[in-house]
Amino acid sequence: MEKLMRRIDVASKRKAADTVIKNGKIIDVFNLEIIEADIAIADGVIVGIGEGYEGQKVIDAKDRYVAPSFIDGHVHIESSMVAPSEFSKVVLPHGITTVITDPHEIANVCGEKGISFFLENSEELPLDVFFMLPSSVPATPFENAGAKLLAKDLKPFFSHERVLGLAEVMDYPAVMNNDAAMIEKLSMTNKIDGHAAGLDVDGINIYRAARIKTDHECITPKEAKERIQRGMYVMIREGSGAKNLIDLIPVVNEKNSRRFLFCTDDKHLDELISEGSIDHNVRLAIQQGLDPILAIQLASLNAAECFGLENKGAIAPGYEADFIIVDDLNKLTGMTVYKAGERVADNGIYLLKDNDSVKPKPEITNTVKIDNIKKEHLNIKIPSENKANIIGIIPNQIVTERLIEPVHIENGLFIPSVERDQLKLAVIERHSNTHNIGLGIVKGFKLTSGAIAGTVAHDSHNLVAAGTTDEDIITAIEAIKEMNGGLVVVKDSKVLAKVPLAVAGLVSLENYETVNRQLKQLHKVLNEITPIKDFSLFSILSFLCLPVIPQLKLTDLGLFDVDRFEHISISL
């Protein structure tokens, strides 16, 4: 009550504000205009825009632009490979002060314990971390994850003040068929994110009938428009593996813009540092011809309204004082970032005191349970006609092609071919030591030698490896086991580089600077085994295991045809 009365006093100019910003060009995301006025802030909240305000502190914006800070509408923090407390230090300097996270990666490995760890680790950060609870753990019945979450397991988390709703519903057949367990989850909340990869309009109708509100899986303007027509919000994604903004941004205009927002979904730490997060989406959208103020509206107000964050996303009285000041509206240069009226970053530098180190409980740091793998476990038998179903990689997309090609065979067994760019792919169940090994053939990595492997393998996060020889694949698997999870590059049976990810096989115990150095070394040695430089091999590798993204994927149970929603044989 006292705070409310004080804010009213400051707004009416009877009392001085905590802070007044003068000489700034304010981005008005409601009218899509630029206005010039002072901004009065009290108790971390904007209380007035106008003239004549006095403040205990005055910030001279020096004719620079003042815009609302950015909101990531859908992000899996685990993909940064650092804990939320470290993640905040990375994205705040890029103007992101709020994220909506779905911890279904760590939940697929550790269940409720993983969600609890992320909630605890994100307490009292300068970054606001809101949660959508994982709806699909496991993502589908066509693979083995480390946990299973039912409605009764999720229900206690809804009492947490930072839990907003239910995260991306990936199991479309469960929704369509009125699966009892899925219906129970959908009935717990009115805020539900979707995952509508490849769905036609009939599928979107079903999702909307189930009150599913968003989709971040659009890859064409036609798909985006169909979702908007049916009342969904479309999240335009620009991550490490999936880059959809350039294809989708032409459909955005002033008539329909309020139904669009930005997200990163999955973006690796090194790219977050060098390229940015939602600020990169904004810059790229402007480069593609979108009006800068409209791009900022997508990145702030639209995201806030989509998730019911009524006091975020604008420079206006009653809104939280989360904002950026920049020199250039098109390039977002010279950025100073404010959270609740306090400066937290300037010109890419995080200004606050370091948080404590990451200290997870032992039960989420011992998650790789695999017996010794031998060469015979990796044998792929191919009949004499020697044609096979092959997973075809599409650069900068997480969707794949189903290819049918001749393959090299010796003694009835598939032999990887560098010349044909056909590698052996293995997915090994690592949660319960079931000894399940799914085998397949993948084209598009262009490895000239060696192997790559990791325990980041959406969404069940089993161990996935691709390589030119069985010996290198086995070396990579053993290195992963020794680290208790992580990423590794191998050549000639030697480990060239590795990134240990001891927390659930997904997240490092180290600070972000250390992890960034490890990732740089990883990418450096990749140059020794592949000429590819224009997309992230490890991000693509991680999505080859996700059986809800078309067209052909691999799980620990075998090769999976997403269009038919069933496992198929490698050979024809």
Secondary structure as GFF3:
##gff-version 3
##sequence-region A 1 572
A	DSSP	alpha_helix	2	11	.	.	.	ID=ss1
A	DSSP	beta_strand	17	28	.	.	.	ID=ss2
A	DSSP	beta_strand	33	42	.	.	.	ID=ss3
A	DSSP	beta_strand	45	50	.	.	.	ID=ss4
A	DSSP	beta_strand	55	60	.	.	.	ID=ss5
A	DSSP	beta_strand	65	68	.	.	.	ID=ss6
A	DSSP	beta_strand	70	75	.	.	.	ID=ss7
A	DSSP	three_ten_helix	77	80	.	.	.	ID=ss8
A	DSSP	alpha_helix	84	91	.	.	.	ID=ss9
A	DSSP	three_ten_helix	92	94	.	.	.	ID=ss10
A	DSSP	beta_strand	96	101	.	.	.	ID=ss11
A	DSSP	alpha_helix	104	110	.	.	.	ID=ss12
A	DSSP	alpha_helix	112	121	.	.	.	ID=ss13
A	DSSP	beta_strand	128	133	.	.	.	ID=ss14
A	DSSP	alpha_helix	151	154	.	.	.	ID=ss15
A	DSSP	three_ten_helix	155	159	.	.	.	ID=ss16
A	DSSP	beta_strand	163	169	.	.	.	ID=ss17
A	DSSP	alpha_helix	172	176	.	.	.	ID=ss18
A	DSSP	alpha_helix	180	186	.	.	.	ID=ss19
A	DSSP	beta_strand	192	194	.	.	.	ID=ss20
A	DSSP	alpha_helix	201	209	.	.	.	ID=ss21
A	DSSP	beta_strand	214	215	.	.	.	ID=ss22
A	DSSP	alpha_helix	221	229	.	.	.	ID=ss23
A	DSSP	beta_strand	233	237	.	.	.	ID=ss24
A	DSSP	alpha_helix	245	248	.	.	.	ID=ss25
A	DSSP	three_ten_helix	249	251	.	.	.	ID=ss26
A	DSSP	three_ten_helix	257	259	.	.	.	ID=ss27
A	DSSP	beta_strand	260	263	.	.	.	ID=ss28
A	DSSP	alpha_helix	269	274	.	.	.	ID=ss29
A	DSSP	alpha_helix	278	287	.	.	.	ID=ss30
A	DSSP	alpha_helix	292	297	.	.	.	ID=ss31
A	DSSP	pi_helix	298	302	.	.	.	ID=ss32
A	DSSP	alpha_helix	303	306	.	.	.	ID=ss33
A	DSSP	beta_strand	323	326	.	.	.	ID=ss34
A	DSSP	beta_strand	336	339	.	.	.	ID=ss35
A	DSSP	beta_strand	342	346	.	.	.	ID=ss36
A	DSSP	beta_strand	349	350	.	.	.	ID=ss37
A	DSSP	three_ten_helix	362	364	.	.	.	ID=ss38
A	DSSP	three_ten_helix	375	378	.	.	.	ID=ss39
A	DSSP	beta_strand	387	393	.	.	.	ID=ss40
A	DSSP	beta_strand	400	406	.	.	.	ID=ss41
A	DSSP	beta_strand	409	410	.	.	.	ID=ss42
A	DSSP	beta_strand	413	414	.	.	.	ID=ss43
A	DSSP	beta_strand	422	428	.	.	.	ID=ss44
A	DSSP	beta_strand	437	443	.	.	.	ID=ss45
A	DSSP	beta_strand	451	454	.	.	.	ID=ss46
A	DSSP	beta_strand	463	467	.	.	.	ID=ss47
A	DSSP	alpha_helix	470	483	.	.	.	ID=ss48
A	DSSP	beta_strand	486	491	.	.	.	ID=ss49
A	DSSP	beta_strand	494	500	.	.	.	ID=ss50
A	DSSP	alpha_helix	512	526	.	.	.	ID=ss51
A	DSSP	alpha_helix	537	543	.	.	.	ID=ss52
A	DSSP	beta_strand	552	555	.	.	.	ID=ss53
A	DSSP	beta_strand	558	561	.	.	.	ID=ss54
A	DSSP	beta_strand	566	567	.	.	.	ID=ss55
###
